[in-house]
Amino acid sequence: MKKIYSFITMFATLLTFGALNFAYAITPTLSLSSTGTGDNVRIVVAGDPSSSVQLEYTKSGVGLYLDATGYSTDSTGNTSFTVSSSVKGVSSGSAVRARVNGQYSSSVSWPTVSTSSSNLTLSQTGIVLSAGQSSSISANNNSLYLLNNSNAQVANFNISNNQITVTGNSNGSTTATICVQGGASNCASVSVTVQAAGTSALTFSQSNVTVFSGQTIPVTISGGSGYYMISSNPNSNVVLASISGSIVNLSTSSTSGSSSITICSTNMSSCGVINVTVGTASSTAVTFSQSNPILSIGQSTSISLSGGGSNTYSVNSNSNSTVVQATINSNVLTLHGLASGSSIITVCSSAGSCNTLTATTNYVSTGGSISLSQSSATLIIGQTLSVSISGGDAPYNLPSNGGSIFQATLNGNIVNINGLSSGSMTIPVCSAGGGCTNLSVTVSGTGSLVPILVQSSLSLTVGQSGTVNITNTGSFYVSNNSNQNIASATINGTMITVSALNAGSNSVTVCQTGGQCSVLSITVSANSSSGSVVVSSTSFLSFSDKDPVFEPNKSGVITVSGGSGTYSVAYNSNPSISRLSISGNNITFTGLSTGTAIVVLCSSSGNACGAISLTIGSSAVTPVVNPIKLTPSAVSLKVNKAAVVIASGGSGTYSVNVSDKEIASAIVVRNYILLTGKKVGTTAVSVCSSGKCASLALGVTANNSTSTVKYKFTKMLSYGSIGEDVKELQKRLLSEKIYKGLVTGMFDQETLAAVRLYQKNNGIRQTGNVGDETMAALNN
């Protein structure tokens, strides 16, 4: 008993001074409640103090899940926090338990929450990039992951919180699916197109479009090359898109929704995105202060707009923009008459209400119609270009000056255009008598190099030539000659050669490749002589034809030799019948009207001149036929192998003859000569057209293989495919006389028809696609 009493006394002492503790754990409690905001839930847990808290529940797409995010109780054993149902991946009504210090609470049902406001949305659903370029997308959720990337070789996706960074890798397109963590039920997609390197994105007359149910909006596409196609339309059940030429038509039968539509040119060389939103139309109609205005050509009128449930308006369509130009500023519609006729103009409000009016333009002009030296002009930023006006009644006027793209000013009958920024625009040019015509201007580039001319003006007499040097280095070209009947201008290196043709004045715009431009003003005075020209030379030039005859509106080339340096026109007795240009030792004449002229040319050294007697005759006169050129001029191939020679010159229709038909055979398809080796040896091949002939030497050597090796087709090909496989397909079909087009490497309509004929001949289903069956036949 004494020992037992001593043990009890010691045990009590340890308890008293805290030297002995018993471990304990209480059963935690859990309560859940909806915050009323989105899918957020308030969680309250009570249990052991300063202990970690975990949640056990069934996670969507995962199963039973223990969430150890890092929650913990405080020193009193309590904690509370708020979470998103979609982020946690837990559904309304799911059983949830709290685990604290190894002990579980009773199960509690997850409260019913609203998920409508938690649907994942992205700031962009369509992106166009170049290889190496990146773009950022913002999401309305911070817990995201990449569910799928349909073509990872095209683009990469990196996610950080609610930011998605997309980087273009290579030419092509891909669609990525981004989801909220917790499953694959709350997701959004983004379409990415990576265009070819070194190309510019397509531009659109509207890139952010609102369309209403039953409405069709045309959008004009600019840029790229070839034909246009719809690369992606992620919400085609809401927004319908179709392409006709360079117009994409957007329509909808829905009352809400949106889509980002990616448009590309051939082979995705250039792409762009149109963002389309479906709006809800207002029940209030748009009204006009005039419903059916009548204008004279050159006249402008203003029409006030009202109604439509909004004070923001736009021109939805103009059925005949060549007759009436329509623009809107605030609530004023301005119409400008351009040509005789009528146009139906549709105006819509931002609330979706639309109305139409019919504008009629009558031709009322006392001076007749007017014309321009050129109806379209292309220049770069910083370049100045001049266009001359003729006809109608002076003074002339410009209803529009080009805005932010270019600045157009008038100086008498000259329109001076200065490029300001990239873009295109058409402006009317009108006379005082009411006649108008359109001038289309395109500005591109970001030039910075200006040619420095030793003199900005040059005075000559008719028949005289002069030169102006460019002092800085680079590559230069003549961008514009305001009146080629006054003087011609050519550039060789850094020297501008000007040949005076008729009395008058003009301006020549000289540009540096990739840079800006300078203008050379030229004044030509009449020759005091009776029309003859005197030139001093120590030798004479030679011409391939000294008495050429051409048809009006047809061109021909005469070759000049002799002298030294470059060639220029020293005298032209009748420049009105023909336009001529000189490139190297080739003189190109283009007939303008019937007549005769004496044209004197001299070399730049001045030591050699020569004369040509030029005749521009009627259509009954036989035109000059240019010599035939064969590329290549010599061919070497093996037995049972084929080669293609391209012919140019002549009349365009060719015949072929092989001297030794046992060595090789030849067939003609358009301007392509297909040569096939038959046995070892050499022979000559003659190609003729309209009396002109050219020959090539053909050598055939032994084929070391025991059998003919055909190109093996391994890739699926279809309409729109581009590449070497398509070239080989076209060559193969050409050799079988099924295909009669050009070997372009582009699977076009003519190639499609030839493939179907090949399939028909070989008992294959005529799909027009080169699939497994067709490849097997081609490779057989």
Summary of the structure (lengths in Angstrom):
residues: 780
radius of gyration: 39.5
end to end distance: 109.8
largest distance: 157.6
contacts: 2571
relative contact order: 0.05
helix: 8%
strand: 50%
